[in-house]
Amino acid sequence: MFRLLPSGWDHAPGVFAALAGVFSPAETFAWTRGHVYHVSDFSRDVLGRLLLASVSPSPEGDTVNEALRQALARSRLTDVQAAERIGVDPKTVRRWLSGQKPYARHRWAMADLLDVAEVELWPESGKTDEPPASSLPAGIKKVYPHRWEVPQSAWRQLFESAEREIGVLVYSGLFLADDTGILRIFERKARQGVKVRILLGDPDSSNVELRGEEEGIGKCVVAKTRNALFLYRHIQGTAGIELRLHSTILYNSIYRADEQLLVNHHIYGIPASSAPVLHIDGRKYSDLASTHIESFELAWNESTNLSSVNSPYR
């Protein structure tokens, strides 16, 4: 069984060197007169990954995006497969591999697909024009262009600061549910008398499914919500912690510790992890904080207590 290499590739430099970083010893090939002989039982996308591994600079002199090439190789994705997943032409992905910078929405989609930070694939995208803190409006402590830019320490400091109440309003908030340290903070704070209220999207709700479609990831939001519910089961029985399900349309996710809030905007077509986050200090601008707190309370009042529904997560 063999496949003919495209014209001009029979003397491509660096192909075998690139193979060492992409294929295992069992994924063996022989190179003979411009043909690749397949000598192991391997998937049909091998040639595509070989071409990805061997990509060279474009005639225009652009610099190869090595980070993107390696991320695709680690994910075992060809340019064609990646293009199909994020809804672009394969030629567009090849231009990105040759150094062209994608639009922001495509950078976010590719980063999510490959499960890496955007700045790892396009370091220049991490440069922001955020104004100094002194020029921000009263009550806005910080603006994060993307949720993934919020350091883990900021989430922990927020919830550690709570003296009366912690509130979480999300569809899934899986990144919190999957953080054992955060869950321990919730438990400890509840035992200290802090009220902890966690409001997750009902995975059977049409609005949760719709959010996945809007982000271009299908039923992944539903799956993430179910995973979050499963992870929260460990703290469900703790006195002072209440978990509920909502079926409302969220325009932002709210993370609250008393009058301190981190508010993650929801933008059509953009994953929440790539959308902006505002750190609001309600002690300095109570109206700004109270607007979001009121929204939280409305969603809470319309929600369903998990213990009152027929759910495997009770």
N, C-alpha and C positions, 0 to 999 in steps of 0.2 A: 504493500500500500504506500503510495507516495503522493505528494502535492508539489506542484511546480511553484517555485518562488517567483514573485513579480519581477518583471524586467528591471535590471539594474541592481538587484539584490544578491547576485551570485558571488560578488566580491565585496559585500558590505563588511567594513571593518568592525571589529568588536562584537560580532554576533555571539561567538562562543564564550567570550568573556562575560557577556550579558547573561548568557544561559546559567552561569554559575550562581547568579543571584536570584534566579526565578524558578529553575527546575531542580528537582531532586535527582540523585544519581539514577533512579529507576526510570526517569523520563528521558530516555536516551534517543538521540537523533544521529543520522549519518548524513554527511554533506557530499554529494557526488554530482558534478556537472549540473549544478543549478537545481537539483532535486533534494527534497527532504524525505528520507525514508523513515517511516514511523515503525519503531521496533519495540514499542511497549503498548500496552492497552491503556491509552490515555484519551482524554476528552477531545472532542472535535474542535475546541477553541484553541488548541496548542499553537497553531500557526499564527493566530492573531496575537497571542501573548508573546510569541517570538518576535513578531514585528514590533510590538510595543517595547520590548526590551532593547531592540536594536535601533530605535528611532534616532535619526540624526538631525542636525540643524537644518532649517528650511533654507532654500536658496536665497531668501531675502536676508539671511544672516541673523535671524532671531535666535535667542538662547533657548536651548532645550530646558523644559521644566522638569528637572530630574526628580523633584519631590513628588510631582503628580504621577510621573511614570512609575516610580517605585510603589506609590500607594495603590495604583491600579494593579500592579503585579502582585502585591501582597494580598489584594482582594480577589485575585484570580479573575479579573475582568478585562475583556478586550475593549478597545475604543468603541466598537460597535455596540457591545453590551451596555457600556456606561452611557452611551448616547441614547439608547432605547430607554434606559431607566429614568433619565432626567428630561427626556423629551426634546432632544436636539439632533441635528444631523451628525453622523460620524465624522464628517469632514471638519465640523466645528470642534469636536474633541481633539482631532489631530492638530488643529491650529493652536489649541491650548497647550498641547504637548510640545509644540514648536515655540512656545514662549508668549503667545498672544494672551492677554488678560481677559477673562470672561466678564460679562455683566455681573453685578453683585448677586442677583437672584440665582444665576447659574453657579457662581462660586459657592454659595450657601448649599445649593442642592448637591453639588459634587462632594463637598466636605461632609455632608450628612450621609451620602451614599457610601463614602469610603471610611466613615467613622473617624475622621481626623479634624483638627481645628483648621479653620480657613487659613489662618496665618501660616500654618505649616506648608500649605500648598502655594500660597501667594503671600509671602512675608510683607510685601508693601501694603497689603490691605489692612494690616494692623495699625498703620499710621493714621491717626484721627486728628481732627481739628477741634477736639473738645475744648471749650473755653476753660480758663482757670476757675477754680471753685469760687473765687471772690466775685466773678462776673455772672454766676448762676443766679436765677431768681430766688428770692427768699423761700426757704422751705425745701429747696432741691439741693441735697447734699452732694450728689454725684449723678452723672449720666453715663451709662454703659451702652455703647452702640449695639452690643450683642449680649445675650444672656450668658453665653459661654465665656465672656470676658469677666464676669463677676467672680472674683476669687472665692475659693471654698471658705476661706477665713471670714469673708464678709457675711456669708449665710450663717455661719456659726455664731459670729458676734451679734448678728441681728437677734437670733432666737435666745441666745444667752442673756441678752439685755432685758428680756421680758420679765416684768414683775407682777403683771395682772393677767395678761392674755396673749396667746399665740393663735394666729389664724392663718390658714392656708386655703386658698380658693384656686383650683386648677382643673384641667381636664384629667391629667395623669400625674404631673410633677414627679415622674419616675426618678429623676436624678436625686430628689430628696429621699424618696422611699427606699432607694438603693444605697443610701449613705447611713451606715450603722451609727456613726457618730451623731448625726442629726437625730436619729430615732432615740438615742440615749438621752440627748438633751430634752426631747419632748417628754420622755418618761420622768426624768429627774425634775423638770420644771413642774409637771403635773403633781408630783409628790410634794412639791414645795407650795402647792396651792394655786399655781398658775393654771388658768383654764386654757385647754388646748382643743381647738376645733379645726378639723380637717375636712374639707369639702372637695370630693372628687367627682368627676363626670360619671354618670351612669353609663356603663359600657353598652347597655342595650338601648341607649338613647340615640335617636336619629341625629341629634346635633353633634354628638361625639363622633359618629361615623362621618358626618359632613365635614368636620374639621380635618379629618384625615384626608378626605378627597381634596379639600382646598389646599392642603400642604403638598399634595401630589404623592402621598405615601399610602393611599388606600386605607386598609383596615388597621394600619400600624398604630394609630392613636387608640383605637379600641383595645388592641392587644397590650399596649403600654399601660392603659388604665387597669386592665385586669391584673397585670403584673404588679402594679402599685398596690392594688387591693390585697393581693396575696402577701406582699412584703409587710404591709401595715398590720397584718393579723397578729404579729408578735406583741404589739402594744395596745391592741383593741380593748383588752380587758383591764387596762390600767385606769384606776379611778382618776377622773379629771380630764380624760381624753375621750373625745366624742368624734366619731367618724360618720359622715353622711354622704349621700349621693345626690347630685343635681342633674337636671336635664336642660339647663338654660344655655343660651348662646353667650359665650364669654368674649368680651372685647379686650380683656386683659386678665392676666393671672395676678393674684394679690397674695403677698407674703407679709404677715403683720406681726409685730411685737409691740404691743401697746400703741403708741403714736408713731412708731417707726415703721415704714413700709418700703418694701421693694416691689415695684409694679412692673410687670413684664407685658408690654403691649402685644396684641395679636394683630398681625398684618396679613391681609389676604395673600395666599400663595407662598408665604414665608414661614418656615418652621419657627416655633416659639424660641428655640435655642439661638436663633439668628436675629431675633427681634430685639429692640432696645429695652433697657431696664432703667427706671428712675428710682433713686433712693430719696424718699420723701420723709422729711422730719416734721411731723405734725405739731411739735412744740413750737416751731418757728412760723408755721403757716397752717393753722388748724383747718381752714376751709379746704385747702387742697387735700389734706389727709382725710377729712370727714367725708368728702365726696366718694372716695374709694371705700371707706369703711361702711358707708351707707349701702353701696352696691354689694359689698360682702354680706351685710345683714339681710338684704332682700333675697339674695340667692340662698342664704341659710334658712330663712323662713319658708321658702318654697321647696326645700330639699326633703329627702326621706331618710330617716334614721336607718342605718344598715341593719340594725337588729330587728326591724319591723318588716324587712323584705325577705323573700325566699332567695337567699344568696349563699353560695358555697363558701363565701368569705366571712360569714358571721362567726 
